[in-house]
Amino acid sequence: MAYYVEVKNLVKLFRSHDSRSSVVRAVDGVSFGVREGELVTLLGPSGCGKTTTLRLIGGFEIPTEGDILIDGVRVNDQPPNARPTSMVFQSYALFPHMTVFENIAYGLKNKRLPQDEIKKKVFEVLEMVGLQGLERRYPGQLSGGQQQRVALARAIVMEPKVLLLDEPLSNLDAKLREQMRVELKKLQTRLKITSIYVTHDQLEAMTLSDRVIVMKEGKIVQMDSPERVYRFPANRFVAGFIGKANFLNGKIERLEESACELRLVNGTSLKADLPDKHDFTTGEEVLVVVRPEGITFCDTDKAHVSGRVVSRIYTGSAASFEVETDQGVLTVEISNPLSLRLPSINETVGLCFSRTAVSVVKTE
């Protein structure tokens, strides 16, 4: 399948600040493609190379090695203003001395478009992002959410082939961030802009993305749909970074076409589904990943694992527990606690695992 944006064997080296001879591989052989109209998220912890990768695509950094192609054209040597991209920065980077209208119109004026056309485009995008009537205000007179919309409008009004977003919601409070996630996804879907989004927030990545690229130490460790990254993590790092996870030791006793039978160290057996492509073998010792929301309380004689409740948090719509077992403390999350009898602190309980909440990763 042809990709609209192609990143091929991208490498970026930086000299370490504390040593002239030391070199940091901020981006280390990264390759991926983005389809036209798709939103792909680069996800990972601070320092994993995701923002550097985005800046390389936007032309704000020069690759040490590798190629960047947009719509089949190699753009390595093009400056940011010559590339068919627009960047939305984490800091918004608005001009404080310009009105909302002037900030959004800035790029269009640089392109020397007629005034009537500029005005038409600016007012169209103001309506699109819900800022009608605020065009004469200055950034200092706006809320954080409104400033974020201005930054987004300034990027969209340029009608870029590729929209680059560097943690644009990170400066907003939790409630506004949730609201903007939904609005941003609706806008991107409506405009069908090919987009690359950087975040360290896994919930943001899961909400917005068509595909998620998980990065660690300058490398891609997994690339797939949000559902499959969550359901079939590539390793322990991905399993722990995307959502919450419990880890138990086990061994593969029998392999089927797309599933396996496991035996935990306590002797209990259970089944787990496997991704289409895997290299697990019969008899292999593995880490069993169990998602907290896929655990239910059950009779100890029917349980996969038993233990003692050591922590209990009840919030009304949900409840979470920590249960001390022979394989460490496991987290259990109940989404509808009103319909259940909830165990008390120090109570001995059995834990049953839903098959769809169980996956397998290498012990590494």
MOSUL-V419518 format. One record per residue. PHI is phi in whole degrees, -180 to 180 (* if undefined). NEAR is the number of other ideal C-beta (glycine too) atoms within 10 Angstrom. D_CENTER is the distance of its C-alpha to the mean C-alpha in Angstrom with 1 decimal. Layout:
phi = {PHI | PHI}
near = {NEAR | NEAR}
d_center = {D_CENTER | D_CENTER}
//
This chain:
phi = {* | -75 | -105 | -77 | -116 | -126 | -115 | -122 | 49 | -75 | -131 | -134 | -105 | -123 | -77 | -66 | -67 | -95 | -156 | -71 | -91 | -82 | -122 | -105 | -90 | -67 | -127 | -128 | 74 | -85 | -136 | -166 | -130 | -126 | -77 | -62 | 82 | -89 | -111 | -114 | -108 | -95 | -121 | 170 | -72 | -57 | 85 | -86 | 104 | -69 | -69 | -62 | -60 | -63 | -67 | -65 | -66 | -80 | 91 | -86 | -135 | -103 | -64 | -75 | -145 | 97 | -133 | -126 | -121 | -125 | 54 | 82 | -106 | -74 | -115 | -48 | -95 | -89 | -70 | -54 | -74 | -98 | -87 | -82 | -128 | -132 | -112 | -106 | -87 | -60 | -87 | 73 | 54 | -82 | -81 | -68 | -89 | -111 | -71 | -56 | -58 | -67 | -62 | -69 | -80 | -55 | -66 | -67 | -65 | -64 | -84 | 60 | -76 | -61 | -58 | -62 | -68 | -59 | -60 | -62 | -65 | -64 | -69 | -64 | -76 | -60 | -67 | -61 | -102 | 73 | -118 | -58 | 88 | -108 | -65 | -95 | -80 | -101 | -51 | -66 | -98 | -110 | -75 | -60 | -66 | -69 | -62 | -63 | -67 | -63 | -61 | -67 | -63 | -62 | -75 | -68 | -62 | -80 | 50 | -72 | -72 | -136 | -102 | -111 | -127 | -105 | 46 | -69 | -104 | -68 | -90 | -95 | -72 | -59 | -67 | -69 | -62 | -64 | -64 | -70 | -58 | -64 | -66 | -65 | -65 | -61 | -66 | -64 | -66 | -66 | -83 | 57 | -84 | -64 | -133 | -124 | -121 | -107 | -157 | -106 | -94 | -66 | -65 | -61 | -63 | -67 | -72 | -93 | -87 | -80 | -139 | -117 | -111 | -91 | -117 | -151 | 52 | 81 | -121 | -85 | -104 | -163 | -143 | -170 | -66 | -55 | -62 | -77 | -64 | -72 | -77 | -129 | -61 | -75 | -159 | -64 | -59 | -64 | -60 | -81 | -83 | -95 | 76 | -107 | -150 | -104 | -121 | -127 | -88 | -156 | -139 | -79 | -93 | -153 | -106 | -114 | -61 | -136 | -155 | -148 | -105 | -112 | -126 | -76 | -66 | -84 | 94 | -73 | -108 | -157 | -107 | -141 | -78 | -122 | -65 | -58 | -111 | -153 | -128 | -73 | -130 | -62 | 89 | -73 | -81 | -136 | -95 | -96 | -96 | -125 | -74 | -58 | -75 | -101 | -108 | -123 | -81 | -151 | -61 | -62 | -76 | -110 | -80 | -74 | -145 | -121 | -174 | -116 | -69 | -113 | -152 | -146 | -127 | -116 | -118 | 99 | -84 | -153 | -146 | -129 | -135 | -115 | -122 | -83 | -125 | -73 | -113 | 100 | -87 | -107 | -97 | -123 | -123 | -112 | -88 | -134 | -70 | -64 | -93 | -126 | -87 | -94 | -69 | -98 | -59 | 75 | -75 | -83 | -134 | -100 | -120 | -109 | -103 | -69 | -59 | -73 | -97 | -109 | -138 | -129 | -132 | -66 | -74 | 57}
near = {4 | 9 | 17 | 17 | 24 | 17 | 23 | 16 | 12 | 24 | 16 | 22 | 14 | 14 | 11 | 10 | 8 | 6 | 9 | 8 | 6 | 10 | 12 | 16 | 15 | 22 | 27 | 18 | 14 | 24 | 13 | 18 | 17 | 22 | 15 | 14 | 14 | 19 | 21 | 22 | 26 | 29 | 27 | 28 | 13 | 7 | 15 | 23 | 24 | 30 | 21 | 23 | 28 | 21 | 20 | 24 | 24 | 20 | 20 | 16 | 17 | 10 | 20 | 15 | 13 | 17 | 14 | 22 | 16 | 21 | 15 | 9 | 11 | 12 | 21 | 13 | 8 | 15 | 9 | 14 | 10 | 10 | 20 | 15 | 25 | 22 | 24 | 23 | 16 | 17 | 12 | 19 | 11 | 22 | 12 | 8 | 10 | 15 | 17 | 26 | 19 | 16 | 24 | 30 | 22 | 16 | 17 | 20 | 11 | 10 | 10 | 7 | 15 | 9 | 10 | 8 | 11 | 20 | 15 | 12 | 18 | 21 | 15 | 12 | 22 | 21 | 11 | 17 | 21 | 14 | 21 | 10 | 9 | 16 | 18 | 10 | 15 | 15 | 18 | 9 | 12 | 18 | 11 | 15 | 18 | 17 | 20 | 25 | 27 | 26 | 24 | 26 | 23 | 26 | 23 | 22 | 22 | 19 | 13 | 19 | 17 | 22 | 22 | 26 | 26 | 21 | 19 | 26 | 23 | 15 | 15 | 18 | 10 | 7 | 9 | 15 | 19 | 14 | 13 | 20 | 19 | 11 | 14 | 24 | 16 | 10 | 20 | 22 | 12 | 9 | 14 | 10 | 20 | 25 | 26 | 26 | 27 | 25 | 26 | 18 | 16 | 20 | 13 | 23 | 25 | 19 | 16 | 23 | 22 | 16 | 19 | 26 | 25 | 27 | 24 | 18 | 14 | 23 | 15 | 23 | 17 | 21 | 18 | 18 | 13 | 19 | 10 | 15 | 26 | 19 | 17 | 22 | 25 | 17 | 18 | 16 | 18 | 25 | 25 | 15 | 22 | 21 | 17 | 12 | 21 | 26 | 17 | 24 | 14 | 25 | 16 | 20 | 13 | 13 | 16 | 10 | 6 | 10 | 14 | 23 | 15 | 21 | 15 | 18 | 13 | 15 | 6 | 15 | 12 | 19 | 13 | 23 | 15 | 17 | 15 | 8 | 6 | 13 | 6 | 16 | 10 | 11 | 10 | 16 | 11 | 20 | 18 | 24 | 24 | 25 | 21 | 18 | 17 | 16 | 24 | 15 | 20 | 15 | 10 | 13 | 7 | 8 | 19 | 21 | 23 | 18 | 23 | 15 | 19 | 12 | 13 | 16 | 10 | 12 | 8 | 7 | 9 | 13 | 19 | 17 | 26 | 17 | 26 | 14 | 18 | 11 | 17 | 12 | 14 | 20 | 17 | 24 | 16 | 19 | 8 | 9 | 16 | 9 | 6 | 11 | 7 | 14 | 17 | 9 | 11 | 9 | 14 | 11 | 20 | 17 | 21 | 15 | 25 | 12 | 11 | 11 | 18 | 22 | 21 | 23 | 21 | 14 | 12 | 7}
d_center = {23.2 | 23.3 | 20.3 | 20.4 | 18.5 | 19.3 | 18.4 | 21.0 | 21.4 | 20.1 | 21.5 | 21.7 | 24.2 | 24.9 | 28.1 | 27.7 | 29.1 | 31.3 | 32.8 | 34.0 | 33.9 | 30.5 | 27.7 | 23.9 | 21.8 | 18.8 | 17.6 | 19.3 | 20.0 | 16.7 | 17.3 | 15.3 | 16.2 | 15.0 | 17.4 | 19.2 | 17.7 | 14.3 | 10.9 | 8.7 | 5.4 | 6.1 | 4.2 | 7.2 | 10.1 | 12.6 | 14.8 | 12.7 | 13.6 | 10.6 | 12.6 | 15.8 | 14.6 | 13.9 | 17.3 | 19.0 | 18.0 | 19.4 | 22.4 | 22.1 | 22.4 | 24.6 | 23.6 | 25.8 | 25.5 | 24.0 | 23.8 | 21.7 | 22.9 | 22.4 | 24.4 | 26.3 | 27.3 | 26.7 | 25.7 | 25.8 | 29.0 | 28.2 | 27.6 | 24.8 | 27.3 | 28.4 | 25.1 | 24.0 | 20.8 | 20.1 | 17.9 | 16.7 | 16.8 | 15.5 | 19.2 | 20.0 | 23.0 | 25.4 | 29.1 | 30.8 | 34.2 | 33.2 | 32.9 | 29.9 | 31.8 | 32.6 | 29.0 | 27.8 | 31.0 | 30.8 | 29.3 | 31.6 | 34.6 | 33.9 | 34.0 | 37.4 | 36.9 | 39.7 | 39.5 | 39.8 | 36.8 | 34.7 | 35.7 | 34.9 | 31.4 | 30.5 | 31.8 | 30.0 | 26.6 | 27.7 | 28.2 | 25.0 | 23.0 | 25.6 | 27.4 | 30.9 | 33.6 | 31.8 | 32.5 | 35.2 | 33.3 | 32.1 | 28.6 | 30.3 | 31.4 | 27.9 | 25.4 | 22.0 | 20.6 | 23.4 | 22.8 | 19.2 | 20.7 | 23.3 | 20.9 | 19.1 | 22.6 | 23.8 | 21.3 | 21.8 | 25.6 | 25.7 | 24.7 | 22.5 | 21.8 | 18.3 | 16.3 | 14.3 | 12.3 | 11.9 | 10.3 | 12.9 | 12.7 | 12.8 | 16.6 | 17.0 | 18.2 | 16.3 | 18.3 | 18.0 | 14.3 | 14.1 | 16.8 | 15.3 | 12.0 | 14.5 | 16.8 | 14.4 | 13.4 | 17.2 | 18.2 | 16.0 | 17.3 | 20.8 | 21.0 | 19.4 | 18.2 | 16.3 | 13.2 | 10.8 | 8.3 | 7.4 | 5.8 | 6.5 | 5.9 | 4.4 | 6.7 | 5.8 | 2.8 | 5.7 | 8.2 | 8.1 | 7.3 | 10.3 | 8.7 | 5.8 | 7.3 | 7.2 | 9.7 | 12.5 | 15.8 | 15.5 | 15.0 | 12.7 | 12.8 | 11.3 | 10.6 | 10.9 | 10.4 | 8.1 | 11.6 | 12.7 | 10.1 | 10.8 | 14.5 | 15.2 | 13.3 | 14.9 | 16.1 | 16.4 | 13.8 | 11.0 | 12.9 | 13.1 | 9.7 | 8.1 | 10.6 | 14.2 | 16.5 | 20.2 | 21.7 | 25.2 | 27.5 | 28.9 | 30.5 | 30.4 | 33.8 | 33.6 | 31.4 | 31.3 | 29.9 | 26.4 | 26.9 | 28.6 | 30.8 | 30.0 | 32.3 | 31.2 | 33.3 | 35.1 | 36.3 | 34.4 | 33.2 | 30.3 | 28.5 | 24.9 | 23.5 | 22.3 | 20.2 | 22.5 | 22.5 | 23.1 | 25.7 | 26.7 | 30.4 | 32.9 | 33.8 | 30.6 | 29.5 | 25.8 | 23.3 | 22.9 | 19.6 | 20.4 | 18.0 | 19.8 | 19.9 | 21.7 | 24.6 | 27.8 | 31.0 | 33.9 | 37.4 | 37.4 | 39.6 | 36.9 | 33.9 | 31.6 | 31.6 | 33.7 | 33.6 | 34.3 | 32.3 | 31.9 | 29.5 | 29.1 | 27.2 | 28.0 | 26.4 | 28.2 | 25.5 | 24.1 | 25.4 | 24.1 | 26.3 | 26.6 | 29.1 | 30.9 | 31.6 | 33.1 | 29.7 | 28.5 | 27.0 | 24.8 | 22.7 | 23.5 | 22.0 | 24.3 | 23.1 | 26.6 | 28.9 | 31.8 | 32.9 | 33.1 | 35.3 | 33.1 | 34.3 | 35.7 | 35.2 | 37.0 | 37.4 | 37.1 | 34.7 | 33.7 | 30.1 | 29.4 | 26.2 | 25.1 | 24.7 | 21.5 | 20.0 | 21.2 | 19.8 | 21.1 | 20.0 | 22.3 | 24.0 | 23.5}
//
